[in-house]
Amino acid sequence: MTLKKLFLSALMAAVAMPAAISAESFVVEDIRIRGLQRVALGAALTYIPVRVGDTIDETQIRQSIRSLYSSTHFNNVVVKREGSTLVFEVSERPTISAIDFDGNKELKDEQLVESLTDQGIVEGEPLDLTIIAQIETGLEDFYHSIGKYNADVSVSVVKQPRNRVRLKIEFEEGESAEIQQINIVGNTKFSDDEILAQLELKDDLPWWNILGQTRYQKSQLSGDLESLESFYKDRGYLTFAIESVQVTMTPDRRGVYVTINVNEGEVFTVRETKVIGELRGQEEIIERLIKQSAGTQYSAADVTAREEYIAKLYGRFGYAYPEVTAFPTIIEETNEVDLTYSVNPGKRIYVNRITFVGNNATQDEVLRREMRQLEGAPLNEDALEQSKVRLERLGFFETVEHTTERVPGQDDRVDVKYVVKEQPSGSFNFTFGYGDYSGLQIGAGVTQDNFLGTGNRAALNINTNRYSRDLSFSFLERYFTRDGVNLSGSVYLSEFDAGKQDNLIRYNKKQYGLQSNVQFPINEVTSISFGLAYRNEEITDVEGYEQIRQFYRPYIDQQNPNDGVAFDIFEANLGWSRVTLNRGVFPTAGSSNSILFDVTAPMSDVNYFRLSYDFKHFWPITDAHDWVFASRFKLGYGNGYGKDSRGNEYLFPFYENFRVGGNQNLRGFEANAIGPRAIYRYPVETPSIPGYDGIPSGLPAGPGADTLAVSQFSVGGNAMFVGGFELIFPTPLIKDESKNSVRSSFYVDVGTVWDTEFRYDNYRNLSLAPGSFPLEDYSSPGNFRASAGIALQWLSPMGPLTFSFGRPLKSEDGDRTQTFSFNFGTSF
């Protein structure tokens, strides 16, 4: 493009210079420019390489004309001589005031603006009218490359006052050409179906593939040809070649026939391998990396993997730009190949500076302390990648990318730049609603995981609704010490009325307390934690169902049973976690394992323990990590230990029971709806002789004659299992820049909760009261529930939002199901 413009400038200069000027040289006493409108005189003079007092000739005048044309401000330049005055008469190029697009669907406005900018077409800049046709042709070529052969693009220039123009680009995209048939010619080793399965382009789709397309795209065909070549060479066909490709169109330009002619060749085996080059002391390791037994089938993918292993090996030692290439020597007579790996590590590279871009809210120190690559140290690709992963795990950034740039004048130094895109790291939750069972709900709270950009977490929450009131403050300092030991603490006050919450038996609970935890890193992915807590709990208005009697009876005042009980609890906890997830929010690869053991101290009013294990794993299905398979499960168990001063065994508190149901662990069912139900036992009396008042008084008929009533409400249990699988898929209609803040998935949830202390034999032979729910063995973990559905999560600027739509796959009579649920301000 530049050479063409210079040629045109030279041609115009030859035309624009009158013969009178070219005939003789003269001394310039003045320079004038006529025709300027928007270009300042001073700016125009800078393009003229002539000054007053210069003696000029034909050559200098031509240079001046070329220079004015090259400034891109002028459409026409004419030079005249008026005595000793040099006069330039110019016609300015019009300035682009606006660019409008109409009819474009395949190409977004942003893509078009970027493409035009590359061609110098920018609002506010001069317009070169000579490239209008090139714009039309370039855009039409793009449409042809994606199969729209009937597409038409026209550019119109609308003149406006003050030498301005408005560009209007109109598109008629037309219909895409569909692939009528793909023919493979020359294949004998693999069937047509096996080969066509390797291609993204399709000439036919199964009925269930409603999202597939048979549209022809030139760029996709190029990629398919590479995939086909890889398919053969990965299976030993070293000399495989695509001899020709024919693409023909139907007369109406709406159909395409593709014919691919192949020469498969024969399967080759490896005869020997060797390495040449400067190995820098790594001979033994590299020999092991390249070694293949004689007779091993050749595989291009295997060769590429070995090249990458060797390059990564040198990358660990600071050789940032190693060159590793395998050269095959073919022995056609025996269908064998010798592989020679050429290794050139290059210079050892050191890191000069590490900089961060995009952390507008987060302090540099927060990012720098996650670095495993140090300034001044040899460049280590593993350390760079580990640093990237640690930044992603913070949960503050939507994307993290890093680049290396050579330091000018120093061939052994590079600067490392991490570019981050911040995402909301806090949430403000506000709840206002009304439910059939929960009633009026009003609540507010704020949580900030990156408080004032320090990387610390702070939360203040004040919530109230029909069944609870909470006030809490918590803080987490992630780097309490330089070694990464973090310290957390919280204080809280709450009141809870279980009878007013969904699916719970009545009891009231008031508590206040404080706790503190310290977490120690063991290595990059493993840590242990230790914590202490104190809380005071007051339990009142407990409904007297059967499962609670054994726990509750030893603590109540028999003279004033309605006063309730109060406990002082001193608790210690020990935790272990191992996290290899690639991101702190919406991970797509890696796993998370955590174990937590809580136990009350012997000085507590109630002695019990609780053990839980939480597991998550993510398997990316595609290289882009847009399709991901995820699995999760959580196990929990708790019980009492020891005896009190009166010889009573401590039991697990009923209000600490595990509960299942709702958006957090078993979607498709209402919160707390799954698990053992409350049992009420009523004694049956037998009639006796009437008393003095003539009214007969009943006598107990004995425990074996009691009647049971089973409630619909769950009381939870001391053991729990919840788990599930998810298929994460790209969210439709979401732009690429937002894909890390929105997640959609198909899910299957499974969950159960049971009571290991429940004695089914004590109740199984008793009769059920009319209208009672059926009695089940609540000590069995086999009474599970399952559901399936679709979920959408959005990390909005106001906080996380979760929508789920699901239906039960396995349920029992009396289960309260929930088709749709919505959570706002809930952490994932």
N, C-alpha and C positions, 0 to 999 in steps of 0.2 A: 504493500500500500504506500509506504514512504517513497520508494523508488519511483512509483508511478506519479506521485504528486510532484516530485522534483523534476521529472521529465516534462510534465505539463507546465510547470513553472518556467522551465527553460524555453519551452516552445512559445509560451505567452510573452516572455520577455523579448524574444526575437521579433514577435509581431508588434508589441507595444512600443518599441523604440523607433521614433521617426528617423528617417535617413539623415536629416539635418544634424542630429546629435552625433550620429555615428561617423560623420565625415571628418570631424576634427576635435581635438581636445580643447578644454578651456578651464579657466580658473573660476571656481564657484564662489560668488560673492553673497548669495542668499539661497535658502532652500525653503520651498513652500509646498504644502500638501493641501489639496482641495478635495472636497467631498466627504470629509470626516463628519460623522454624526454621533456615534456612541463611543468610538475609540478616541482617547485623548491624544492631543498633538504630541505631547512628550513621549507617550508610549509608542506612537507610530515612528517618531524620529529614531528610537532605539534600534529599529529594524533596518535603518538605512546606513550602510557602512561608508558614508561620505560626510565630510564636515566642511563648513565654510572655510575657504582658503585653499582647499584641495584642488589640484589639477586632475581632472577626470577625463577618461576616455570611454570608448565603447564597452570595454570589458567591465569597468567599475559600474557603469549604468546597468548592464545586464545583471550583475551581482546584486545591485540594489533592488531590482525588480523581483528577482528570485527570492530575496530575503523577505520582501513584503508579502509575497504569495505564501511563503512557508510559515508566516505568522498565523495563518488560518483565519484572518480577520477580513480578507478582501476577495471579492469575486473578480475584479478587473483592476488593472494598474496600467496607466499610460504616462509616459515621461515626455515632458516638453522643455525646451530652452527658450527663455524670454530674456534675451540679452545675456547677462552673466548670472541670471537667476535660474536655478534648476527647479522645475515644477513637476510635482507628482499629482496626477488626477486619478483618484481612487473611487471605487464603488464597494462599499462595505457589504460583507455577507450579512444576511438578516440574522437576528438573534432568536433562538428558540424560546418562546414564552411558555409553551405547554406542550405536552405529548399525550394524546388520547388514544385509547385502545377500544375497539368495538368488535365483538364477535368471537374473541379468543376464549376457548375453553380448555384445550390441552395445555396451552402455555399460560401461566399465571402472569399477572401484571409485573410482579417482582422479577420474574425471569426475563421478561422482555426488557425492562429497564436496565437490568444488568448487561444483557446482550448489546443493547444500544450504547451503553456507556463504553463498552469495549471498542465500539466503532467511532467513538467521539461524539455521539449524539446525546447531549445532555441539556436539560433545561437551563437557560441562562447563558449558554455558550453559542458561538456562531454556528450557522448551518452551512455545510458544504453540499450544495445541491447536486453535485456530480455523483454522490454516493447513494442517492435515493433508490436508484435501480438496484444497486447492490443489496440494499436492505430488503427490498422485495424478494430478490432472488434467494438471499440467504435464509429468510424465513420460510419460503416455499420449499427449499431443500430440506429444512428441518422437518416439515410436515411429510415430505416424501419419505424421509428416513423412518417415520413411525407408521407408514402405510396409508397416509391420507394423500393419495395421488391426485385427487380432484380439488385439493386445497388451492385457494387463490388469496394473495395478499396484495393490497393496494395502499400506497402512501400518498396522501394528498397534503398539499401545503397551502394553508389559509393565511393570506397576508393580513397584517394588523398594523395599526398606526406605529410610528416611530421605528420603522424598519424592523419590525418584529413579525414572526410567523408562528402559527400553531400547526403542529404536525398531527394529522389524524390517520391512524393506521387501522384499516378495516380488514377483517378476516372472514373468509368463507371456508371453514375447515372441511366441510363435506364429510362423507362417510369413510370409515377405515376400510381398507382392502382386507378381506378375509382370506385365510389360507384354505384353498380348496383341497390341496393334496400335497404331502411331502413324500417324495420317492427316494429310496436309498438304492443305489446301483453298485454292484461289485462286492457285496458282503456275502460271505459264505460261513464264516466262523460264528457270527451272531445273527439272530433273526431280526427282521425289521422291527418287531415289537420291542426287543431288547434295546435296539439303537434309538428308536423314537422315544423310549422312556428317559433317555439322557438329555433330551432337548426340551427347552422351555417353550419353544414354539410348538403349537399343536394344530393339527388339521381336524381333530375330532375330540370331543370331551365326553366323559361319562355323564349320565343324567344327574348325578348327585353334585357334580362340580358346578354350582350355580355362579361362583365367582370367577371361574376360569374364562379365558379369552382365546379366540383363534385369530386375533388380529396380527397382521404381519408387521414386523419392525426390523429394519435393517441392522440396527445395533444389536438386537437380540440374536439375530442370525449369526453375527460374528462371534458372539459369546457362545452360542451353541456349537459352532464349529470347533472352538477351543475345547469345549467340554467333551465333544466326540473324540478329538485327538487324545485328550487325557484319558478317556475311558479305555482306549486301545493300548496306549503306552503304559498305563498302570498295570495292564495285564500281560505285558511282555512283548507286545507288537511294536518293537522299536522302530521299524522302517515303515510303519503305517503312514499313509499320506492321503490327503483329500485332493484328488486330481482336478476336480472342477465342480463349480456350483452354478446352476442355471436357475434364474428367477424370471418367470414369464407371467405376463398379466393378461387377463381377459380383456376383450375389446372395450368393455365399459369401465375398465380400470378399477373394478371393485373386487376382483378375485385374483389370487396369486397361486401359481404352482411352483414348488421348489423341488429341484432335483439335485441330489448330492452324490457324486461319483467318488468311490473310495477304492483304495488299494490296500488291503489289510496286511499283506506280508505274512511273516512267520513269527512264531514265538521265540524270543531269544533268552538265553540263560547267561548268567555272569560266570566268566572264566576266572578272572582274578581282579583284585583291586589294589591300587597303590596311591601314595600321596607324594606330591612334590611341593616345593616352596619353603618359605621360612616359617618354621613351626614354633620357634621361640620357647623351646623347652616343653612343648605339649605333645611330643611325638607319641608317647605311649597311649595317651588318652585318645588321640585322633586315630591311631591305628585300630584301636578297639571300635571307635565309632564307624569307621568305613568298612570294617572287615565283613565279608560275606562268603559263605561257603560256596565252593565251586559247584555249579549246577543249579544254583538258586535262580528262580525265574526273575527276569529283569522287571523292575517297576519304576517308572518315572517319579511317582509320588514318593517312593522310598528314597530315591536319590535326592530329591528336593528336601526331604525331611533331614537327611544326613548333612546336607549343605547348611541348613538352618541351624542344626545342633552345633556344628563347628563354629559358625558365625556367632552364636550366642555364647559359646565357651570363651571366645576371645573378647566378646563384649563385657564379660565379667571382669576381665583384667585391664580394662581401659582402652582396648582397641576398638574404637567406635565405628570404624568404617572398614571392616575386613572384607576381602574379596575371596569368595569360595565358589569354585566352579568345577563341576564334574565333566570331564571330556570322555565320551564313549569311543572306543576303537572297535569297529564292527568286523567280525570274522564271518563273512557270509556263507562260506563253505560248510561251517558247522553250526550256524545260527547261534554264535556266542559273541560276547562282548567283554572287552576289558575296560574297566573304569579307572580313570586317573583323576584324582581330586587335586586341583591346584589351589594352594592356600597362600594368600598374601595378607597378613594381618594389618599391614600399614603401620602408621605411627601410633604410639600410645598417646591418648588424648586425656587432658585434664580439664576439670570444670573450673572456669574462671568466676562466673557469677550465676546465681539462681535468682530469678525474678518472678513475680506473680502479677497477673493481669486479670481484672474482672472482679476482684474481691473488694467491692465498694463498701460493704458493711462489715466485713470480717477483717480483723487486724492481720497484718503480715506475720506477726509472731505466731498466730494460731496455725497458719499454713506451714511456716518454717519449722516448727517443732515436730511436724509429721514427716519431715524429709529424712530419708535414709541415704540419699546421695548428698555428700558434703562438698562444699566449695573447697577447691584446692586439691581434692582427691581425684584419682583416676575415674574416668567416666565409666559407670557400671550400669548396663541396661537393666539388670535385675533390680538394682536399687532405685532406678528411675521409675520402673513399673510398680514396685512396692510402695514408693512414695505416692504415686497416683492412686493406688488402691486405698491407702490410708486416708487420703483426702476425700475420696468418694464415700468411705465408711462414716465420715463425720456426720453426713446427712444435711450439710449446709449447701451443697452444690448439686445442681442438676447435671452438669457435665464437667469433666476435667480432662484436659488434653495437655500434652507437653511436646515441645520441640527443642531441637538443639541447633544453634547457629554458630558458625566459626567466627572466632575473633579476628578482625582484620589485622594482617601483619603477623599473626601468630598461628602457624599451622598445627600446633599441638594444643590449642586452647579452644574451648567452646563455651558459649553461654547457654544456660538452660532456662527456658521460659515455660511456666505453667499458666495455662489460660483456663479460668474457671467461669462458670455461669452460676450465679447464686440463685437459690430457690428459697421460698419461705421456710424458715427454720423454727417458726413459732406459730401459735394459733390463739385466736380469740374465740372462745366458744360462747354462744348465746342460745339458749333454748326457750322456746315459748310454744306450748302446744297443749292439746287435750286428748286424752285417750280414754277408751271405755273403762279400762281397769286402772290406769295410772292417774287419771284425773288431770288437773291443771299442773303443768310443768313449767317452772321458771328457773333459769340458772344462768350464771355468767362466770367466766374465768379466763385467765390469760396464762399462757406458757410460752417461754422463749428458750429454745435450745442453744441459741447463740447470743447470749445476753450482752448487749452493747458491743458486739463483735469480738468478745473475749473467748468464745468457744465454751463458756460455762453455761449451765442451764439454771434458769430461775422460773418459778411458777407461783402465782398467787391465785387461789381459786375460792370463790364464794358461790355456793350453789344452794338453791332451795327448790323443792317441789313438794308434791303431795306427801311423799313418804320419807324425805330426808332433807337435812340441812347440814352443810359442810363448810368448814373454814380451814384452809391449810396453806402453809408456805413451805416451799422446798427449794433447795439449792444444791447444785453439783459443780464442783471445781475439778475439771478433767485433768489438770496438771497441778495437783497439790504439791508435788515435788518434780524436779527436773526429769526424774526417771519415769514419769508417767503414772505415778500413783495418784489415784483420784479420791476425793473425799466428798461425801454427800450427807445431807441431813434434812430433816423435816420436822415440823411441829403441826399438830392438827387437832381439831375439835369437831365432833359430829354427833348427830342424832338421827336415828333410823327407826322407822315404823314399818316392819316387814309386812304387816297385815294390809297395808295400803299399796304395796308394790305388786307387780304382776306375779301370780302363781306362787306366793309364799304364805306359809302359815304365820299367824299373828304372834309377834313379840316386839318389844321396844328395846332399843339399845342406845345408850349414851356412852361416848368414850372421848377421852383426850389422851394425848401422848406425844412422845418425841422419839426419834431414832437417828442413828448415824451409821454410815457404812464407809469402809475403806477398801479399795480395790487395788490389787498389786498385779502388774503385768509379769508374766513368766517369760513369754517371748512375743513375737509379732502377732500371734493369733490367740494366745492362751492367757488367761488370768484367773486369779482366785480372789475372793472377797470375804470380809469378815465384818459383822455388824452387831450392834447392841441396840435394844429398844426398851422403852418402858411405856406402859399404857394402863389407864384405869378404865374398867368397863363396868357399866351398870345395866343389868338386864331386868326388865319388868314386864308385867302384863303378858306372861307367857301362856299360850293356849296349851291345855293339858293333854296333848296327844301322847300315844303310847311310847314312841321312841325317845321322848324327852324325859320321861319320868325318872329313869335310872340316873341320868346325869344331874337333873335339877334338884331332886328330893334332898340330897345331903346338905345342900347349901341354904335352903330357905328356912326362915323362922316359922316353925309350925304354929306359933301363936299368931303371927301376922303374915300369912303366906302371900298377901298381895303387895307386900313391901318390896319384893324382888330381891336380887342379890347383887353384890358388887365384888369385883375381883381386881387385885393388883397383879399385873403381869410383867415379869422381867424376862426378856427374850434375847437369845443370841442366834445368829445365823451364820452359816458357812456356805459359800458358793464357789462354783467352778464353771468356767465358760470357755468355749473354743469357737471362734468366729472366723470363717474364711470367705464370707460374703463379699462380693465385689462392690456393693454399695450399701450405705446405711439406710436409704429409703428406696423402695422398689428394686430390690436386688434381682439380678438375672442369672447369677452363677454363684456356686459355692454353697456352704452349709453353715448352720449355727447349732451348737450344742450347749446346753446349760443345765446344771444341777444345782438345786438350792435345798439346803437342810435348815429348818427352823426348829428350835427347841426352847421351851420355857425353863428358866432356872428353878432349882428345887425350892427357893424361897418364895416362889409365886404361889398364889392361891389355888391355881389349877396347873397341873403338870401334863403337858402333852408335846408332841412333835409333829412335824409335817415335812414330807420329802416330795419333791417334784422334779421331773425331767422334761425338758422342752427341746424338740428337734425340728429343724427346717432344712430343706435341701432344694436347690434350684439347678435344673439341667437345661442349658440352652439347646434348642433344637436346630436353630439356624445360626450362621456365623454372625448375623447382625443382632442376635439376641432379641428379636422381636417376637419369636415364638419360643416359649419356655415352658417346660414341665416342672411343676413344683409339688413337693410332698411335705407333710408336716404331721406331727403327733405330739401329744403331751400326756404324761402319766403323773398321777398324784396319789399320795397315800398319807394318812395321818391317824394318830391314835394317842390315847393317854398312856402314861407310864407311872409306876410307883403307886403308893397308897397314902391316904391322908392319916391324920392323927387318930381317927376313929376306925381305921382299918379298911375304909372303903377304897376300892381301886379307882384311880383317876380315869375318866373317860374323855373322849374327844368332844370338845364343846360343839353343840349343835349349830351355833351361829358361825362356826368356822368351817362347816361342811362345804365340800366342793359342789358346785352347781353347773348345770349344762343347759344350753339353749340360748338362742339369740344370735345377734350379728357377730359376737366375738368368737364363738366356737362351734355353734351348730345352727347355721342359717336354715330357714324354712320352719323353725319352731320358735315359739315365743320365749323370751328370756326366763331362765330358771324353771322351765316347764318339764324337764326330763329328770327322771330319777325316782327314788323311793317316795311314796306318798304317805301322808300322815294317816295313822291308824288310831281309831277311837274304840275303846273296849268298854262295853256296858254290861254290868252284872244282871243276870236274870233271877228273879225272885219266885218262890213257890208260895201259894196261899197257905195261911195258917188259921187257927181258931179265932173267931172274932173276939175283940177285947171288950172291956166294960162299956165302951162307947158304941159297941156294935159294929165297928169297922175292922175288917181283918187286916192284920199286918203281915207283910211278906217276909220271908226268910231267904237268905242267899241260897241259890240252887247249887253253888259250887263253881269253881273256875271253868270246869269243862263245859258248862252250860252257858257261858257268856256269849254275848253277841258283838260282832265287829262291824264297824262302819269305816270304809276307806275313802278318804277325801280325794278330791281332784287336784289338790295342791301338793307341790313337791316340798320335801324337807331336806333334800340333798343327801349326800353320803360321805363317808370318809375315804373313799377310793374313786378314782376317775380315770377315764381314757377318752380323749378326743383326738381326732385326726382327719386327714382328708388329702385330696389331690386337686390340683388346679392346672388347667391348660391356659396359659397366658397368651393372648394373641394381640396383634396390632389393633388399636382402637380405630374404628372407621371415622372418617371426616376430621381427623386430628392432624394438624400440621407437624412436620418432622421436629421442629424446634420445641414442641410441647410434649413429645412422646415420653419423656422421662418424668413428667409430672402427672400423667394420666395412665391408668392401667385398667384393662378389662380382661376378664377371664371366665371360663367355664369351670364350675367346681363340683366336687362331690365331698360332702361332710359326713363323718361318722362320729358318734359319741355315745357314751354311757357313763352312768355314775351309780355306785352301789354302796351298801353298808355291810362291811365285813362282820360287824357285831350283831347284825339282825338274826334272830332265831326263828326261822320260818316254822319249825315244828311246833312252836308254842301257840301258833295261831291257825294253822292249816285246817284243823278239824272243827273250828268254831263257825257258827252260822253267820252269814252276812245279813245286815239289816237291809230292809227294802230301800232301793235307790242308791245303794252303795256301789262304788267302783269295785272291780274284781281284785282280790288279794293276789299278789305276786311274791315270789321269793326275792326279796330285795338284797339278799346277800350274794346273788349271782351276777357276774359281770356280763352274762350273755344276753341280757335284755337291752340290746342297743337300738339306737335310732339312726336313720340315714336320710340324707336329702341331697338334692342336686339343683343347680340353677346357674345363673349368670350374675356376675358382680362387676361394678364399675367403681374405681377409686380415683379421686382427684385431689391433688395437693394444691388446693386453691390458696389465693393470697390471704384469705381469712382463716385458713386451717384445713385439715384433712376432711374430706367428705366421702362417705361410702354409701353406695346404693347396691342393693342386692334383690334379686327376684328369684325365688326358688320354690320347690315343692318337695314334700317328704317322699322318700323312696320306701322307707319302712317306718311305720308308726303304730301306736296302740290306741285302743279306745280311750277317749278322754284326753288325748294329747291336744294341746292348743297349738295350732300351726299358724304360720305367718308367711304369706305369699310375698309381701314387699316390705322392705325395711330401709330406713334412712338414718344415718348417723352423721352428726356434724361436730367437728372438734375432737374426734377420737383418734388416738394415735394408732398407726398400723403395726 
